[in-house]
Amino acid sequence: MLDGRRSLNELSPEEAVRACERNYVDYWRCVGLSPNADFSETKGITRCVTGLPQEMFNVVLSCHLEGDAIDMRIDEEIRDLRARQIPLIWHVGTLTEPRDLGRYLEARGFPNDYDLAAMAIDLESTDHKIDMQDGLAVRQVASEKDCREWIDCLTGSWESPKEVAPWMMNNACFNLPIEQGSSLSLPRRMYLASLEGVPSGASMLFWSNGVAGLQDVGTVHAARRKGVGAAVVESALAEARRMGFMHVVVLSTVDAVAMYKRCGFRVYGKLPEHSMDFRKAEQS
């Protein structure tokens, strides 16, 4: 069993990658607790579909397929996703069987076009004193106003379509009053950075099944290369250490790898992605 209270040195590279993936799946399971997201684990395929017009919000997370059912289930899934006319990402990592499932997607015209970096940091040997530059402050999200500013930072950093921010405000994973009104107790904390009083960066510490990970890290374009990203990451790491975790994982975009390395993270592997945009398919 994966356990964030084990030393990172006790994990093999594949176990570290699997911890990244498992945290990511559980994060989407949390997102799917709200009625505006459809998280499902049906006939060997785990996915979360929101219907939003941004691929990162529609994801096939893992598969457990075998024998003669592999081709049939992939084709069924693609037909269903095509009918929804959405962009999405199909992940093919260590939680997927068969391990060469990407080959089946490539044969259907969906190549491996991007890889997330699976990274982890050893909290035992890293000092997480946060060195804030003048004018930079980080606080834990505690109100609906904080939630809105946190969401605006993320959607701005991701260049999200206009539909995304209202959707996030209606999801308990991102909105504390909705969580409280739903009698949920979600395993996450959110951090909001302000630069010269202006909300500028966001991060989430999410933990489940013994694994602590970073999700939803972003910095608005005007505040990049000013220490904002590192500050919200270090705040989450400090919290994880206080909670007793010995390491923290993250799946990083290519652009963010250097920042995570500066914070002390190491790359342990990758999570391949196959992008599909059925809006374009329908238009062509």
C-alpha angles and dihedrals in degrees: 000000000000112000126183089201090068119091114263087232088066092061126084117228090256091051089051091051091047090052089055091051095045092052089050093051092048091048090056090046086057091049088051093060088083119078093238092069129059112215113178141170103195131157094343100315125105115198146147120215123186100167091231116145094244120088096223089066095058113058141167099209106184143342136211105193131150145174122353091346095071099081093037095052094045091051092047091051094048091049091052094047092046090053089056090056094219137137114243148163123236110203120207111190144129093303091060126092127228091039091214093056088124087071089062091052092048090053087057093052100267109116127192096265102166141019128208114215113240105218138174138182130213106229092191095068101031125085110221102193104147112230103201118196119222112287095019122111135165127204135177112254108255110156142042089257090054090050092053093049091046091052092046090054092051098044090046092051091047093045087232124186116259092259094065103070095052089046091053091048088057094052121088092218090067103028119064097198091054090049091051093045090052092052089238125145105202122196098236144089126200129213128204124198123203125196114200087345095306118117103247113156144027141193139170129213107208125182132184138149091013095306126111119200144167118248133171100021116169144148125203112247096247092057100047121125090023099100096263097120093047091048095055090044094049091048090056092046092051089053092049090053091051088052090056101255115146096201141016128210134208139179105223134198116233091254094054099047094091092052092050090048090054087054090053103265122141129207114245101171143309143274110221119219132203112198122211125184110186092177088071091043091056093046095050 
